[in-house]
């Protein structure tokens, strides 16, 4: 199965302030705020939902096609992704804008002040899925993840016209998409990804009930954090799987993207949800124990051991042949 992942490509600039933001704010002067924080450190990380998912798929040997827009500053990031098995030749490089950027300062109590610059991401609406399919010799599944809203709608419509299956993953853009755009994304995708909060929000924003949504999508996958994952299909009993226990969680960012990569890899190999979802959970646990969304390493035996402990020998044995690509 050839998978294309559309969506955001970004860099994260993360800083730590050793004090408390609240101590710098004056209650009766909040109408005029001018503050500067002296931070301890700066970490610059590769990120963006589509890039994170594509990175995970690349590590599992799937050779995903990344589709999105970035700036001229994408060069080093592009090399990184190529080195990890991602086809980046369909990424549009903006002549005038920087790659999208998230800048965030976190204080001693984990309060955050952040800003997101979309930059080149706004040009993703100009990318044609037909051209990507022609270049790659055809696509079997296109993941429509958070991106420029017009791009998300365009890519969904294009896939429908071309007969390409869609995995809808609106997540962070649920608050931005209007009802018509969201309903367009939810009109017959093969897969729908949400977390628990988003599973409620998507009903409110679309105006469709849970049962109405289940009637419009093939499989609805809901990640539930420490409670694992729930997979639903119309007319079938829900499949609930536990999460894999983690130790020393460092950073939750990117865990959902890693789950999607593992789950999609399993589906691409033709495996049932009962095997694909455990692989997704194993990748999510690995990211939770890492700092950064693309800094984790995957090793076959430790990964299989975690899956065996959480889900049993049969699941691990089913996945083992497909993980031979890992060291």
PATORMAR-229691 format. One record per residue: x, y, z of N, C-alpha, C, CB in turn; residue in one letter. Coordinates in steps of 0.001 Angstrom, whole numbers, padded with zeros to 6 digits, always signed. Each point is the difference from the previous one (the first is absolute). Glycine has a CB too. Example, Ala and Ser with C-alpha at 12.3 -4.5 7.8 and 13.67 -1.06 7.14 Angstrom:
+013190-005690+007800-000890+001190+000000+000900+001200+000000-001892-001173+001246A +001542+002223-001966+000820+001190+000060-000770+001090+000730+001184-000628-002145S 
//
This chain:
+000846-001199+000000-000846+001199+000000+000882+001251+000000-001839-001246+001232X +001585+002164-002158+000746+001259-000044-000796+001073+000738+001081-000637-002211X -000487+001192+003263-000681+000975+000844+000612+001378-000195-000542-001793+001675X -000306+002784-001865+000428+001391-000002-000554+000666+001252+000081+000075-002547X +000739+000722+003199-000421+000711+001202+000028+001498-000305+000895-001848+001531X -002065+002476-001535-000085+001436-000212-000181+000699+001342-000978-000351-002304X +001481+001576+002398-000179+000742+001244+001174+000889+000333-001409-001834+000793X +001507+002180+000480+000975+000992+000435+001417-000550+000051-001797+001080+001300X +002735-000201-001661+001434-000220+000153+000497+001211+000773+000257-001389-002181X +000372+001183+003317+000338+001134+000856+001262-000269+000801-002416+000585+000139X +002950+000472+000424+001065-000132+000994-000512+000581+001315+001831+000142-001782X -001430-000770+002875-000415+000436+001335+001199+000643+000709-001763-001848+000126X +001561+003056+000360+001035+000699+000760-000489+000075+001450+000784+001371-002046X -000188-002182+002899-000484-000186+001363+001000+000554+001008-001266-002036-000732X +000775+002905+001609+000844+000643+001006-000558-000229+001395+000683+001730-001674X +000189-001663+002678-000399-000218+001388+000322+001228+000827+000377-002469-000241X -001401+002970+000937+000163+001137+000918+000023-000552+001426-001183+001617-001609X +002248-001384+002385+000119-000618+001322-000948+000561+001054+002341-000412-000570X -002974+001544+000303-000935+000591+000953-001440-000314-000344+001632+001805+000404X -002534-000949+000076-001436-000167-000242-000538+001205-000753-000230-001396+002083X -000528+001141-003138-000597+001099-000751-000886+000861+000904+000071-001405-002088X -000832+000725+002979-000953+000709+000849+000636+001054+000872-001361-002020-000014X +002625+001827+000384+000689+000960+000847+000372+001274-000750+000867-001902+001333X -000946+001838-002658+000370+001159-000813-001221+000809-000442+002005-001262-000781X -003183+000729+001073-001225+000663-000437-000600+000833+001129-000420-001864-001624X -000034+003053+001301-000651+000884+000974-001496-000017-000279+002068+001484+000208X -002840-001918+000764-001421-000286-000206-000768+001161-000631+000131-001521+001945X +000111+002754-001494-000789+001127-000522+000690+000711-001163-000963+000290+002275X +001944-000969-002892+000704+000601-001146+000039-000964-001189+001399+001366+001589X -002335-002288-001632+000025-001003-001052-000463+000535-001350-000391-001698+001745X -000142+002933-001772-000405+000589-001268+001204+000516-000793-002194+000616+001036X +003338-000477-000341+001224+000450-000669+001155-000854+000518-000888+002390-000266X +001248-003406-000514+001036-000941+000429+001215+000125-000917-001755-001584+000915X +002913+001774-000317+001253+000020-000750+001040-000712+000850-000589+002184-001203X +000841-003453+000906+000880-000830+000822+001072-000661-000841-001875-000396+001582X +003007+000160-000942+001079-000754-000627+000532-000982+001027+000602+001926-001554X -000435-003185+001146+000457-001033+000924+001395-000484-000399-002390-000700+000430X +003292+000683+000534+001335-000533-000225-000066-001512+000195+001118+002169+000768X -000920-002912-001847-000198-001451+000051+001335-000717+000176-002041+000222-001453X +001945-001470+001940+001200-000786+000276+000567-000675-001241-000869-000366+002281X -000002-000129-003136+000495-000761-001131-000950+000123-001190+001136-001591+001577X -000684+001114-002700-000780-000005-001229+000213-001331-000704+000179+002522-000219X -001290-003197-000094+000056-001223-000793-000759+000230-001296+000172-001443+002081X +000463+001131-003182-000636+000098-001306-000221-001421-000509+001090+002265-000497X -002339-002618+000294-000338-001371-000380-000780-000021-001307-000030-000662+002417X +000229-000387-003167-000818-000235-001181-001385-000440+000437+002031-000616-001363X -003045+001096+000660-001357-000362+000386-000983+000207-001140+000551+000599+002347X -001801-000390-001980-001091+000059-000959-000676-001365-000065+001186+001801-001335X -002503-001834+001378-000731-001266+000084+000318-000923-001172-001817+001186+001226X +001733-000656-002443+000234-000856-001169+001423-000530-000015-001706+001299-001279X +002658-000432+001592+001397-000434+000008+000241-001051+001077+000689+002248-000859X -001318-002084+002023+000158-000986+001074-000553-001365-000398-000141+001853+001668X -001044-001858-002271-000603-001267-000424+000860-000646-001088-002313+000870+000574X +002740-000052-001539+000818-000535-001089+001319-000560+000526-001049+001647-001573X +001639-000975+002556+001251-000475+000597-000201-001403+000583+000694+002387+000519X -001772-002577+000246-000269-001311+000591-000206-001074-001047-001007+001145+001939X +000268-000818-003001-000217-000960-001081+001315-000338-000697-002327+000891-000318X +003172+000129+000153+001290-000234-000626+000878-000921+000814-000173+002219-001037X +000147-002055+002368+000790-000865+000867-000446-001457-000091+000354+001937+001530X -001627-002141-001878-000546-001360-000119+000094-000536-001427-001548+000514+001887X +002225+000219-002761+000259-000496-001345-001090+000215-001017+001364-001622+001085X -002307+002561-000814-001141+000178-000901+000248+000991-001133-001433-000543+001919X +002518+001322-001902+000313+000988-001041-001178+000936-000276+001583-001647-001015X -002096+002341+002031-001155+000878-000183+000354+001229-000834-000906-000796+002188X -000116+001375-002810+000167+001217-000791-000520+001169+000830-000232-001270-002210X +001111+002172+002585-000395+001171+000784-000470+001105-000938+001645-000606+001822X -002819+001160-001539-000568+001071-000816-000339+001175+000910-000926-001664-001688X +001562+002788+001432-000235+001198+000792+000840+001122-000568-000512-001357+002066X +000518+002489-001373+000759+001159-000462+000975+000434+001076-001915+000727-001453X +003117-000369+001022+001048+000444+000908+000760+001149-000651+000201-002317+001013X +000718+002924-000245+000782+001104-000530+001377-000450-000449-001249+001541+001483X +002050-000571-001950+001361-000308-000440+000844-000526+001156-000186+001769-001766X -000232-001488+003004+000724-000474+001185-000264-001479+000280-000125+002311+000938X -000608-002988-001821-000347-001401+000171+001127-000947-000405-002359+000633-000391X +003420-000119-000194+001021-000849-000626+000560-001065+000937+000569+001919-001442X -000105-001535+002624+000580-000984+000920-001053-000982+000500+001713+001689+000688X -002905-001179-000408-001099-000850+000450-000359-001016-001082-000873+001870+001450X +000876-001420-002697-000316-000888-001115+001002-001142-000096-001031+001924-001215X +002301-001608+001390+001031-001040-000037-000241-001020+001119+001658+001648-000986X -001989-001153+002178-000287-000875+001149-001120-000982-000327+000740+001820+001563X -001818-001300-002135-001131-000867-000324+000356-001012-001086-001550+001850+000642X +002265-001406-001654+000414-000924-001054+000866-001120+000564-000106+001870-001663X +001004-001509+002592+000870-001003+000604-000791-001028+000799+001819+001698+000096X -003049-001358+000286-000819-000914+000788-001187-000549-000806+000682+001256+002061X -000493-001317-003372-000942-000740-000837-001214+000741-000499+000759-001880+001225X -000752+003215-001132-001164+000779-000421+000249+000613-001378-000570+000494+002413X -000388-000666-003321+000037+000640-001309-000472+001446+000185-000423-002221-001236X +001323+003180+001065-000338+001415+000203-000066+000774-001304+001077-000123+002223X -001075-000561-003356+000070+000692-001281-001294+000708-000377+001656-001679-000697X -002729+001447+001442-001254+000711-000268-000243+001137+000990-000927-002110-000948X +001930+002449+001753-000120+001142+000896+000207+001277-000808+000819-001371+001982X -001745+002292-001870+000098+001286-000707+000901+000929+000812-002323-000284-001031X +003301+000888+000386+000900+000928+000670-000410+001426-000350+001890-001694-000051X -002273+002464+001052-000439+001374-000200+001183+000905-000344-001903-000389+001595X +001661+001317-002469+001044+000959-000369+000037+001190+000949-000251-000703-002374X -000780+000865+003199-000095+001213+000813-000210-000241+001493-000901+001078-002001X +000484-002280+002394-000346-000234+001392+000905-001047+000633-002354+000619-000518X +002540-000498+001846+000740-001001+000753-000880-001217+000266+001397+001807+001055X -000768-002926-000735-000723-001173+000471-000772+000360+001261+001739-001540-000997X -002936+000961+001152-000825+000257+001185+000825-000195+001273-002065-000735-001259X +001760+001529+002278+000827-000024+001204-000858+000175+001250+001933+000922-001316X -001674-001762+002293-000629+000120+001310+001061+000464+000989-001707-001820-000536X +001437+002940+001208+000937+000565+000979-000689-000011+001355+001141+001469-001752X -000517-002093+002744-000665-000194+001286+000983+000160+001153-001641-001541-001094X +001182+002231+002144+000762+000118+001241-000809-000674+001103+001114+002180-000750X -000465-003056+001516-000641-000734+001089+000618+000417+001316-000488-001945-001517X -000365+002255+002527+000555+000423+001285+000169-001193+000944-001070+002257-000297X +001440-001977+001540+000342-001062+000952-001195-000855+000391+001803+001455+000847X -003024-000987-001090-001196-000771+000322-000690-000524-001263-000282+001379+002074X +001021-001451-003151-000478-000533-001279-001074+000864-000654+000536-002252+000855X -000667+003510-000426-000836+000941-000734+000739+000390-001272-001084+000870+002140X +000333-000629-003201+000647+000288-001268-000562+001253-000663+000418-002433-000264X +000463+003152-000399-000375+001100-000877+000594-000332-001362-000085+001736+001909X -000776-001907-002892+000487-000432-001303-000664+000751-001131+000444-002228+000958X +000155+002139-002114-000586+000576-001202+000357-000894-001182+000141+002358+000953X -001051-002399-001943+000220-000833-001184-000037+000882-001242-001029-002016+001146X +002100+001936-001911+000091+000733-001259-000224-000991-001140+001612+001719+000998X -002716-001611-001746-000280-000982-001052+000944+000103-001191-002360+000056+000713X +002801+001156-001025+000984+000173-001061-000373-000693-001292+001691+000195+001748X -000771-001015-002243-000177-000655-001296-001188-000952-000027+002438+000201-000340X -002917-000622+001499-001106-000956+000047-001210+000497-000780+000815-000773+002223X -000987+002100-002302-001156+000546-000713+000053-000295-001489-000142+001790+001707X +001302-002173-002226+000124-000306-001424-000315-001467-000318+001718+001801-000157X -002007-002581+001188-000322-001412-000239-001262-000148-000837+001092-000591+002164X -001951+001608-002151-001240-000059-000782+000276-000061-001513-001155+001279+001832X +002369-000920-002225+000352+000010-001425+000574-001333-000483+000425+002437+000212X -000302-003417+000696+000571-001301-000370-001098-000909-000537+001805+000247+001751X -001522-000898-002868-000962-000906-000631+000308-001447+000354-000301+001630-001877X -000676-002327+002432+000165-001429+000297+000133-000794-001298-001329+000264+002134X +000644+000157-003184+000123-000693-001285+001450+000009-000472-002362+000645-000590X +003040+000492+000739+001395+000082-000430+000887-000896+000866-000392+002354-000807X +000090-002425+002096+000768-000883+000886-000199-001447-000408-000215+001647+001882X -001030-002011-002159-000301-001381-000414+000681-000334-001316-002199+000125+001186X +002202+000826-002126+000650-000238-001285+001507-000184+000176-001791+001344-001141X +002390-000542+002010+001449-000086+000204+000412-001312+000638+000065+002462+000222X -000876-002953+000699+000366-001189+000781-000513-001304-000590-000005+001442+001987X -000766-001355-003058-000550-001217-000585-001281-000459+000655+002283-000631-000580X -002916+001507+001352-001288-000315+000623+000077-000044+001516-000587-001275-002028X -000527+001628+002660-000108+000005+001454-001179-000874+000415+001012+002322+000128X -000844-003018+000986-001075-000847+000513-000764+000659+001141+001327-001983-000676X -000637+002820+001454-000619+000653+001151+000644+001354+000205-000514-002221+001072X -000310+003236-000847+000495+001344+000306-000490+000398+001380+000027+000635-002452X +000908-000328+003325-000335+000490+001341-000155+001512-000079+001253-001915+001136X -002428+002407-000761-000245+001446+000016+000071+000443+001456-001471-000069-002112X +002653+000545+002509+000228+000412+001383-000013+001529+000081+001363-002099+000454X -001257+002683+000753-000120+001448+000160+000918+000779-000945-000613-000397+002375X +000025+001374-003034+000686+000707-001067-000743+001305-000237+000823-002165-001068X -000447+002900+000066-000809+001114-000455-001411-000527-000284+002040+001205-000984X -003085-000601+001567-001358-000553-000158-000418-000191-001458-000579+001094+002140X +000908-000138-003010-000363-000152-001408+000709-001192-000626-000376+002464-000151X +001612-002701+000572+000738-001150-000516-000668-001297+000430+002126+001328+000051X -002578-001398+001203-000630-001216+000496-001241-000333-000812+000882+000480+002290X -001694+000526-002581-001222-000229-000769+000342-000371-001438-001247+001620+001469X +002196-000892-002060+000363-000290-001391+000528-001421-000149+000520+002420-000349X +000368-002815+001238+000603-001324-000122-001031-001107+000203+002168+000952+000802X -003130-000713+000093-001068-000985+000199-000853-000135-001248-000024+000524+002442X -000375+000601-003028-000820-000042-001214+000758-000669-001148-001188+002091+000740X +002483-001761-000877+000799-000601-001063+000064-001523+000139+001349+002111-000132X -001115-002555+001347+000073-001449+000227-001307-000675-000365+001658+000376+001824X -002744+000254-001491-001311-000584-000321-000171-000119-001511-000973+000973+002113X +001367+000083-002836-000122-000047-001460+000924-001052-000618-000616+002424+000022X +001782-002617+000594+000990-000930-000538-000211-001430+000481+001596+001887-000106X -002538-002079+001035-000250-001335+000524+001063-000479+000968-001174-000487-002090X +001829+001419+002782+001045-000336+000971-000603+000041+001404+001821+000942-001519X -001559-001967+002323-000503-000035+001365+000625+001121+000830-000340-002489-000187X -000443+002989+001156+000429+001103+000864-000023-000435+001456-000877+001671-001659X +001894-001253+002411-000013-000097+001459-000127+001428+000521+001432-002152+000045X -002568+002485+000558-000255+001355+000493+000548+000161+001412-002057+000154-001440X +002875+000876+001633+000616+000258+001301-000015+001506+000266+001474-002066-000212X -002654+002660+000434-000092+001464+000112+000605+000568+001277-002036-000151-001358X +002025-000582+002431+000547+000347+001330+000082+001501+000273+001294-002092-000127X -000090+002694+000116+000142+001391+000437-000818+000994-000813+002252-000600+000755X -002638+000234-001961-000744+000936-000833-001512-000096+000195+001846-000139-001641X -002299-000701+002565-001441-000093+000246-000595+001341+000413+000314-002380+000662X +000454+003158+000079-000497+001290+000466-000038+001036-001115+000896-000529+002254X -000179+000278-003339+000106+000962-001103-000962-000309-001136+002377+000333+000605X -002594-001605-000880-000843-000404-001122-001463+000340+000255+001613-001835-000520X -002285+002418-000457-001431+000242+000167-000752-001303-000265+000256+002440-000690X -001569-002422+000935-000772-001237-000093+000045-000602-001405-001487+000857+001809X +001383-000023-002827-000005-000523-001371+001329-000671-000333-001617+001798-000672X +002725-001169+001070+001318-000563-000291+000203-001305+000757+000905+002307-000395X -001323-002326+001667+000170-001215+000793-000840-001140-000561+000467+001398+002022X -001685-001107-002412-000843-001047-000575+000592-000536-001298-002004+001066+001049X +002675-000189-001804+000659-000458-001221+001103-000996+000336-000527+002188-001124X +001274-001933+002199+001065-000910+000407-000551-001333+000489+001397+001971+000597X -002609-001945-000055-000588-001187+000614-000955-000740-000930+000231+001127+002189X -000196-000794-003448-000895-000645-000967+000680-001234-000588-001080+002225-000543X +001035-003327+001290+000462-001277-000509+001471-000323+000112-001824+000238-001467X +002561+000281+002476+001399-000427+000117+000088-001461+000419+000665+002345+000590X +000388-003002-001030+000207-001395+000410+000319-000071+001491+000820-000578-002314X -000068+001578+002804+000394+000049+001406-000255+001394+000544+001743-001786-000367X -002089+001866+001652-000126+001267+000710+000766-000106+001296-002253+000471-001036X +003185+000460+001265+000777+000038+001233-000433+001175+000862+001934-001088-001170X -002153+000820+002472-000241+001068+000981+000599-000454+001330-002147+000776-001182X +002286+000173+002116+000207-000388+001387-001345+000104+000704+002433+000790-000006X -002470-001045+001316-001288-000026+000700-000711+001345-000046+000913-001761+001490X -000184+002827-001227-000613+001329-000019-000517+000317-001398+001526+000761+001855X -000714-001062-002860-000390+000292-001376-001194-000834-000447+002363+000596-000485X -002530-001791+001069-001131-000836-000394-001328+000644+000395+001448-002031+000239X -001423+002844+000818-001196+000755+000403-000103+001282-000820+000141-000949+002339X +000992+001654-002485+000001+001259-000730-000417-000190-001453+001790+000830+001518X -001397-001937-002125-000313-000212-001408-001504-000179-000204+002262-001041-000332X -002955+000510+001340-001455-000109-000086-000638+001380+000103+000094-002309+001003X +000419+003108-000087-000542+001350+000174+000228+000845-001247+000409-000164+002467X +000813+000099-003012+000349+000847-001140-000686-000457-001292+002197+000467+001098X -002374-001770-001265-000616-000502-001233-001518+000013+000067+001999-001420-000355X -002551+001369+001565-001446-000100+000144-000514-001408-000204-000159+002327-000761X +001061-003296+000687-000369-001400-000164+000229-000764+001296+000567+000124-002442X -001467-001042+002745+000152-000821+001197+001080-001058-000217-002421+000390+000591X +002772-001071+000494+000983-001066-000089-000436-001060-001014+000656+000425+002388X -001921-000824-002338-000480-001023-000918-000036+000500-001443-001344-000966+001864X +001025+002242-002047+000020+000553-001348+001416+000032-000562-002013+001371+000557X +002973-001040+000294+001401+000002-000441+000457-001420-000338+000457+002031+001430X -000817-002985-000585+000390-001385-000260-000585-000502-001326+000128-000404+002482X -001277+000943-002854-000607-000388-001265+000689+000609-001210-002129-000223+001206X +002994+001226-000956+000659+000695-001101+001473-000370-000151-001597+001850+000346X +002181-002457+000677+001425-000330-000065+000170-001522+000037+000614+002194+001137X +000527-002645-001625+000258-001434+000032+000347-000467+001400+000772+000109-002359X +000310+000413+002911+000462-000362+001337+000346+001279+000751+000884-002244-000814X -001379+002362+002045+000246+001172+000839+000941-000430+001119-002284+001028-000542X +003482-000450+000539+001021-000339+000991+000132+001153+000980+001237-001463-001659X -001454+001192+002939+000084+001043+001030+001093-000360+000999-002460+000539-000272X +003492+000287+000327+001053-000203+000989-000462+000578+001328+001800+000075-001783X -001476-000786+002888-000541+000370+001310+001106+000162+001042-002111-001211-000573X +003292+001610+000134+001094+000220+000930+000368-001264+000749-000727+002350+000226X +000812-002239+001094+000382-001138+000839-001040-001114-000020+001262+001574+001444X -002477-001282-001953-001052-001018-000076+000041-000785-001308-001403+001434+001468X +002355-001149-002330+000159-000802-001203-000714+000556-001214+000232-001925+001470X -000867+001064-002235-000622+000395-001261-001314-000745-000178+002260+000471-001015X -003211+000213+000399-001298-000619-000331-000199+000076-001506-000990+000632+002262X +000611-001749-002868-000209-000074-001441-001435-000423-000254+002436-000564-000417X -003136+001380-000381-001423-000232-000223-000327-000067-001483-000496+001159+002145X -000448-002034-002470-000575-000098-001337-001501-000197+000149+002149-000971-000968X -002902+001535+000058-001452-000143+000056-000390-001471-000043-000275+002233-001116X -000596-002635+002028-000514-001358+000007+000919-001027+000622-001220+000621-001989X +002370-000185+002565+000934-000932+000620+000259+000377+001449+001055-000414-002226X -000649-000553+003006+000354+000261+001398+001292+000806+000056-001142-002135+000739X +001182+003126+000163+001193+000820+000148+001194-000860+000408-001431+001972+000622X +002602-001606-001124+001244-000644+000412+000747+000954+000916+000127-001352-002148X +000035+000977+003417+000732+000811+000978+001305-000695+000350-002156+000938+000929X +003255-000216-001084+001311-000541+000317+000699+000907+001002+000153-001068-002277X +000554+000495+003246+000688+000830+001000+001240+000659-000595-000847-001505+001821X +001312+002537-001138+001262+000626-000379+001156-000823+000543-001080+002279-000024X +002265-002035-000502+001205-000621+000530+000546+000879+001119+000520-001090-002239X -000168+000481+003354+000522+000769+001121+001325+000660-000378-001144-001559+001612X +001302+002789-001152+001237+000733-000275+000645+000392+001318-000918+000865-002194X +002211-000636+002125+000733+000435+001192+000745+001277-000314+000236-002373+000803X -000296+003302+000125+000744+001241-000164-000428+000813-001200+001874-001110+001093X -003188+001328-001247-000498+000792-001115+000674+001357-000027-002191-001196+000112X +002752+001545-001243+000689+001271-000142-000833+001029-000741+002140-001231+000031X -002800+000833-001094-000666+000962-000872-001133-000671-000769+002140+001302-000206X -003398-000871+000415-001127-000641-000671-000164+000398-001463-001090-000082+002195X +001707+001194-002600-000170+000466-001369+000467-001052-001002+000293+002357+000787X -001118-002655-001757+000363-000923-001064-000419-001433+000228+001863+001472-000426X -002363-001792+001623-000394-001381+000262-001163-000423-000895+000784+000249+002368X -001746+000637-002566-001128-000318-000873+000431-000199-001440-001470+001293+001511X +002436-000494-001962+000510-000153-001362+000705-001344-000158+000257+002497-000192X +000499-002893+001213+000696-001294-000050-001005-001142-000014+001966+000990+001215X -003045-000871-000425-001043-001034-000038-000540-000155-001417-000610+000501+002394X +000311+000619-003032-000542-000045-001351+000960-000698-000958-001262+002106+000463X +002558-001828-000320+000988-000640-000868-000012-001516+000191+001418+002076+000091X -001410-002533+001158-000004-001431+000258-001278-000668-000478+001467+000410+001946X -002595+000214-001652-001284-000569-000419-000098-000063-001519-001067+000886+002087X +001455+000199-002764-000079+000035-001456+000938-001019-000636-000611+002415+000126X +001770-002620+000484+000914-001025-000516-000649-001371+000078+001978+001377+000705X -002607-001675+000431-000677-001279+000138-001087-000190-001035+000503+000062+002410X -001283+000977-002647-001057-000090-001007+000585-000150-001403-001487+001388+001467X +002605-000695-001705+000648-000112-001314+000485-001415-000259+000688+002390+000155X -000300-003105+000902+000448-001388-000129-001165-000979-000069+002068+000615+001231X -003290-000097-001147-001172-000861-000081-000375-000655+001315+000602-000396-002331X -000090+000934+003447-000274-000602+001304-001321+000516+000570+002471-000225+000408X -003115-000547+000463-001239+000445+000636+000283+001067+001044-001015-002250-000403X -000046+002941+000815+000140+001040+001015+000632-000532+001281-001985+001142-000972X +001698-002391+001316+000506-000584+001241+001515-000147-000001-002154-001201+000234X +002788+001308-001408+001465-000012-000079+000537+001384-000341-000062-002405-000705X -000651+003148-000150+000462+001329-000405-000009+000978+001170-000861-000439-002301X -000202+000424+003108-000088+000941+001126+001075-000247+001059-002449+000155-000415X +002773-001399+000781+001106-000222+000941+001335+000549-000505-001193-002029+000787X +001451+001912-002089+001233+000585-000529-000031+001516+000162+000225-001896-001651X -001386+002503+001389-000132+001436+000214+000248+000385+001441-001615+000080-001861X +001063-000867+002793+000193+000285+001427+001468-000148+000399-002340-000787+000456X +003035-000176-001059+001415-000202+000314+000837+001177-000466-000324-002465-000173X +000009+003008-001020+000728+001173-000474-000317+001221+000863-000025-000936-002334X -001243+001075+002735-000375+001132+000849+000743-000047+001330-002258+000057-001087X +002360-001241+001686+000720-000144+001264+001473+000356-000161-001612-001784+000693X +002179+001412-001830+001407+000308-000263+000211+001503-000080+000258-002174-001220X -001169+002881+000565+000118+001455-000108-000199+000669+001357-000818-000122-002368X -000116-000399+003163-000238+000572+001320+001254-000038+000867-002387-000702-000174X +003232-000264-000045+001217-000142+000795+001197+000699-000647-000884-002172+000853X +000620+002951-001904+001056+000722-000708-000256+001494+000089+000339-001943-001567X +000689+002716+001330-000135+001452-000083+000026+000383-001469+001108+000351+002267X -002228+000136-002769-000096+000318-001415-000872-000996-000725+002245+001037+000097X -002818-000583-001221-000953-000826-000737+000658-000901-001038-001669+001778+000362X +002938-001520-000675+000686-000809-001018+001399-000415+000463-001303+001195-001785X +001492-001285+003076+001317-000361+000527+000048-001435+000515+000342+002387+000598X -001467-003084-000646-000057-001337+000561+000654-001021-000937-002105+000630+001219X +002530-001726-000646+000552-001105-000781-000906-001225+000170+002377+000901+000271X -002423-001713-001308-000803-001219+000035+000920-001203-000174-002021+001224-000927X +001942-002157+001860+000757-001247-000090-000979-001165+000077+002056+001069+001054X -001875-002022-001931-000987-001066-000195-000308-000768+001286+000800-000197-002340X +000204-000339+002993-000256-000869+001146-000608+000747+001196+001897-001418-000773X -001359+002590+001157-000650+000736+001100-001441+000387-000322+002236+000867+000649X -002493-000505-001920-001363+000377-000387-000931-001199+000097+000910+001774-001527X -000466-002917+001026-000814-001209+000076-000205-000449+001442+000848-000671-002247X +000154+000869+003093-000135-000380+001408-001095+000820+000679+002434-000634+000061X -002502+001915-000370-001039+000854+000589-001378-000437-000485+001624+001924+000133X -001715-002248-001416-001272-000433-000559-000408-001348+000590+000493+001260-002123X +000467-002156+002296-000285-001316+000564-000523+000121+001431+001782-001000-001462X -001159+001883+002245-000415+000182+001396-001401+000574+000100+002380+000335+000628X -002693+000632-001488-001286+000689+000089-001139-000736-000700+001267+002108+000120X -000968-002810-001221-001077-000539-000826+000095-001507-000258-000114+002223-001048X +001192-002852+001503+000088-001449-000123+000876-000484-001143-002229-000074+000977X +002529-001225-000943+000906-000605-000975-000559+000038-001417+000856-001467+001806X -002148+001219-001952-000574-000070-001344+000176+001323-000746-001663-001689+000822X +001405+002801-000133+000132+001309-000644+001448+000276-000377-001972+000832+001298X +002885-001124-000372+001422+000218-000281+000473-000882-001157+000370+000602+002413X -000809-001849-002433+000412-000914-001070-000564+000439-001354+000109-001872+001675X -001307+002445-001671-000592+000505-001240+000823+001151-000571-002269-000695+000814X +002745+001566+000069+000735+001185-000440+001467-000276-000320-001550+001338+001373X +002104-002358-000755+001449-000255-000100+000537-000006-001429-000215-001311+002070X -000404+000605-003018+000577-000034-001354+000051+001367-000662-000843-002307-000209X -000090+003186+000557-000074+001316-000639+000990+000988+000586-002384-000432-000464X +002938+000103+001636+000951+000891+000655+001443-000412-000258-001707+000446+001748X +001892-001339-002714+001357-000433-000339+000843+001142-000549-000893-002272-000463X +000241+003357+000017+000730+001155-000526+000759+000734+001111-001727+000231-001811X +001318-000438+003060+000641+000702+001122+001261-000701+000452-002222+000824+000718X +003198-000078-000184+001203-000634+000515-000259-000822+001244+001295+001856-000952X 
//
